[in-house]
Amino acid sequence: MVRIARPSSFLQRKDDRLNLLKKSWKNRGEGYWEIYIILLIAGILRLYRLDTSEFSGDQTFLLRLAYDAVHYGLIPATSNGSSIHTANAPMAVYFLMIPALFSPDPLWATVMTALFNVAAVLLTYIFTRRYFGRLAATIAALLYATAQTTIVFSRFIWQPNLIAPFTVLFMFALFSGAVERRKGWLFPAMLLLGVLVQLHEITILLAVPLLVAILLAPKTIRLRDIIFGFISLLVIYAPFLVWEVTSKFSDIPVTLIPTKRPPVIDDRAFTFYKRFLNAYYYDNEFLHGTYYDPTGSAHSAVFKLLPILVFMRYILELCLLGGFALAVGSLLRPQGKVRQDEAAKAPPKKPAAVARFFSRTANLI
């Protein structure tokens, strides 16, 4: 057998490519080191002592549907009932079929829910870093990883607890079209919106930013994207539509009942938003009970630190108000002043004659 020796120049180029690849991966790791710490924090807060997770009526019903679908070859058409006595769509059951395939133990379905939300922290970092920079991404991901309300609703089985990662992916699709002007974004956006609406109907409000993205980037929309989008919606909604037809659309009259009630204007929405700024989970209405309070926080040792945690909430509120003030100031700032500041920061341009001289000198050399 004759072995042909390779020239040393080829080996040298190969070594150079390997060293460049190693250096690239090293630099990439150094540029993203903070996300590893954030993911570790998010994972510990969402996975620690999941054996104490809430497991009541909704959790039992959802997991039973998933288990029966896997082991008896059934196709779920609905999931559990909603608070207004309508049937929810079955998307959450489809996801829960994954852990039910391997074990009937609800702990693993709870672990899957927690991992979905850890993935949402990672996606938040990637999305924010891509469009707003490293500092903004670190702050956003760290706040999301440690906000107590998001932690609580990452630690038990429930349809809305699976929403977070799909919401960030939906925003990725919108920004791909509206900001980057790329084609092919509408199909995944429609599919993700369909998944989100099945997980909870309140996400139908995301159709508004979808419409805004369509208006901002109409030239990026192709006919096949619209066709694929509607086909994907038809596929994921087919079992639910079969049930609706079979039940003669019984959900529609039930859904219209709450619209006949008198409207109420209060500050409850602001209260819910303020809870996202809390460093602890706290609900005045259920302070002395565990209903809707999976952590049993009314009896938690965290309440000994309540004065410090309340002070932290005020700091977060001030930071939020400061961010809004900066955003409004940037919008109201005259564009001429912005261009003058950008021109002042730009490096000085060399005179044309000097540039030509150095160019000719370089050519002679």
N, C-alpha and C positions, 0 to 999 in steps of 0.2 A: 504494500500500500504506500503510495507516494503522498507525502504531506507537503503542501506548498506553503512556504512561510509568507506571511503578510508583511508588507512594507511597514517600517517604523512610523511613517507619516500617518498611515491609516490608524494604527494603534494610538498615536498621539491625539488624533482628532476624536477618536472614541472616548479616550480618557477626558478630554476637554469637555465633551458633551455630558459625560457622567458627572463631572465636577460642577458644571453649570446647572444640571438638574438638581443635584444635592443642595447647591447654594440657593436655588429658587425655592425649594421646599423649606429650607431653613428660614429664609426671609419671610416666606408666607406664614410659617408658624409664629415667628416673632411679631408679625403684623396683626395676628388674631389671638394673642395669648389671653386676653381678658375674657373672651367668650368661654374658654374652658372653665374658668373660675365661676362665671355666671351660671353655666350649665350644671356645674357641681352643686351650687347653692340651690338652683331650681329643682334638681333631682332629689336632693335630701329633703327639702321642704314638702315635696309632693309624694315621695315614696316612703318616707319614714313612718312606721307603725300604721300601715294601711289596713292591718287587721282590726283596727278600731273604726274603720269607715262605716258610715251609715248604710244600712241595708234594710229597707222597709218595703212598702207596697210597690212603688214604681220600679225599684231595682229588681225585686223578685219577678215582676211581670215581664220586664224587658229581657232579663237573662233566661227566663223560662221559654220565651218565644224563640230566642236565639238557639237554645239547646235543642228544642223540638225541631227547629228548621234544619239543623245539622244532622241530627240522629234519626229523624223520621222522614227526611226528604221533602220537607214542606217549604213553600215559598211564602214568606210573610207578606200580607197585603196591607196591614196596619201594624201599629205598635200599641202602646198603652193609651188610655184616654187622657184628654187634656182637662184643664181646670174648668173649661166651659162646656164639658161633656161632649166633645167631639173626638173623633179618632185621629190620632197622630199618624203621620206617614212613617213607613218602616225603615228609613235609612239607618237609624241608630241600631236597629236589630241586625242589619246586614254587617255592620262593623263588629257588633258583639258576637257574631257567629265565628269570628277568628279565634278568640280565646275559648269559646264554647266547644270548638272542634277538638281541643286538646284536653280540656278539663271542665267539669261542671262546677268547680270551685269558684265562687264569685270573686275571690281575691284576685285572680288573674285578669278578669274583666276590669276590675278596679285599677290594676297595674296598667292595663292598656289605656284607660282614661287618663291616668297620670302621665304616661309617656306621650300621649297626644299633646298634652299641655306643655310638657318640657320641649317638645318639638316646636310648639308655638313660640316659646321664648327664643329658640334658635332662629326661627324664621323672622321674628321681630328684629333681631340683631342684623340679619343679612339684609332685610328690606331697608331698614333705616340707614345702615352703612352705605348701601348702594346709592341711595338718593339724597342723604342728608349728612353723611360723614361719620367718621369713627367715634367722635365724642358723643354725638347725638345717639348713635347706635348703642354705645355702652350704657348711657343713662337710661334709655328706653328699655333695653333688655333687663337691666338691673332692677329698675322699678317694677317691671312686669313680673320678674322672677320672685320678688319679695313682697308684693302687695298682698295683704292677708286675704282679702275677699277672693282674689283669683286663686289663691292657694286652696282655700276651703272648697271652692267649686271645681277643683281639679282632683279631688280625693274621693269621689263617689260616683257611681254609675247614674247617668242621667243624660238625656239627649242634648240639652244646651251646653253641657260640659265638654262636648266634642267640637264645638263651633270654632274655637280660637284658631287652630292652624289653618282651617279652610278660609277663614276671613283674611288672614295675611296673604295666602295664596291668591285669593280673589283680588286683593289690592295690587299684588305683583302683576296680574293680568291687565288690570286697568292702567297701571303706570307704563306697562310695556307699549300700550297703544297710545295713550294720551300724552305721555312724556317723551318716550323714545321713538314714537311714530313707527313702530314695527307692525308688520302684518301678522295675522294668525292669532291675535289675542282674544277675539270675540268668542270663539268656540269654547276655550277653557273657562272664560268668564261666565258664560251662560251655564255651563255644566256645574261650576262651583256654586253659582247662585242657586241652582236647583237643589244641590246637596244641602246648602245652608238652610233653605226654606223648609226642607224636610226635617232638619234637626230642630228648628224652631221657627214658627211663622213670623216672628218679629223681624227676622232678617230680610223679609221682603222689602224693607226700607232701603236695602242696598241696591235696589233697582234704580234709585235716584242717582247715585254716583255712576252707575253703569250707563244711564242715559246721558249724563254729563260727558263721560268719556267718549261716547258715540258722537256727540255734538262737537267735541274738540278734535276728534281724529276721524272724520268720515271717510277720508281717502285710504285709510288702512283697512277698511272693512271689505271683505270679499264675499261673493255670493255663496261660495262653498262653506265659509265659516258660519254663515247664518243657517244653512241647511244642516251642517253637522251639529250645530248647537241645538236646533229643534229636535233632531233625531236623538241626541243624547238625553234631552229632557224627556222625550217620549219613552225611552228605554228605562230610565230610572223611576219614572212615574207610572209605568204600565201596570204593575200589581195594584197600586193604590187607585188608579183610575178604574180598574176592573171592579174593585170593591165599591167605589162610588156608584158605578152604573148598577151593580147588583143591589145596592141599598137604596137605589133611586135618589141619590144625592141627598140623603137624609141629614148630612152635616150642614147643608146650606141654611135651612130654617133655624137650626140651633145656633149657627154662627151669627145670624142677624138679630137674635134676641138681645145681646148686650148693647146693640146700637140704639135700641129703643129707650135705654135708660138715660136720665138727665145727665148732661156733662158736668164735670167737677173740675175746678181749677184750684190746684194746691201746689205745694213745693215738694211733693214726694219725689219727682224726677231728680231735683237737685240733691235731695237727701241720698238717693242711690248713687249719684255721681260722687258725692263727698265721701261715701264709703270706700270708693276705690283709692282714696288718698289716705285711708287709715292704715296704720301699722299693726292693727289688730282687728279681729272680727267682733263686731258689737252691734246688738240689735235691741233697742229700748223696749220694743213691744214684747219680745220673748226673753227678757233678761233672766227671769226665774224659771225658765223651762228649756227644754232641748229641742222643741219643735222648730224646724227650719234652721237649726243651729247644729250642724253635724259635729262640731268640735266640742260642744258642751261648754262654750267659752264663759257662760255665766258663773261657772265654778272653777275657772282656770286661774293658775298662779300669775298669769299675765296681768290680771287686774291690779296686782300690787305695784306694777310699773305704769299704771294708767296715767299719772300726771306727766311723766316723761313722754309717753306715746302720744298724748294729746298735744303736747308742745311740738312734737315732730310733725303732726298733721298740719298744724298752723304754718310751719315752715314750708311744707309741700304746697299748701294753698298759695302762699306768697310767691313761691317759685312759678307756680302755674299762672298766676296773675301777671308776673313779670314777663313770662314767655308770651302771653297774649299782647301785652303792651309793646314788646319788641316787634312782634309780627305786625301789629297795626301801624307802628311807627315806620316800619320798612315799606308798608304799602302806601302810606301817606307822604313819604319822602319824595321830593321832586326828582324826576328821572334825570334832569340835567345835572343836579348835584351828585347823583350816584355816578354818572359817567365821568365827571370831573375827578371824583375820588379814585375811580378805577384807573384813569389816565395818570394820576399822580403816583399811584403805586406801581405802574408799569415801568420796566427798565427803560432807560433813555435810549433812543434810537441813534445809531451812528449816522453822521452826515453821508449823503450819497457819494460825494467825492472821495471821502475816506474809505468807504466800503469798496468802491471800485479800485482804489489803489491797492488795498490789501488783497483783493481778489486777483488782480493782475500779478502781484508779487508771488502769490501762492502758485499761480500757473507757471511762472518762470522757474520756480524752485522745483 
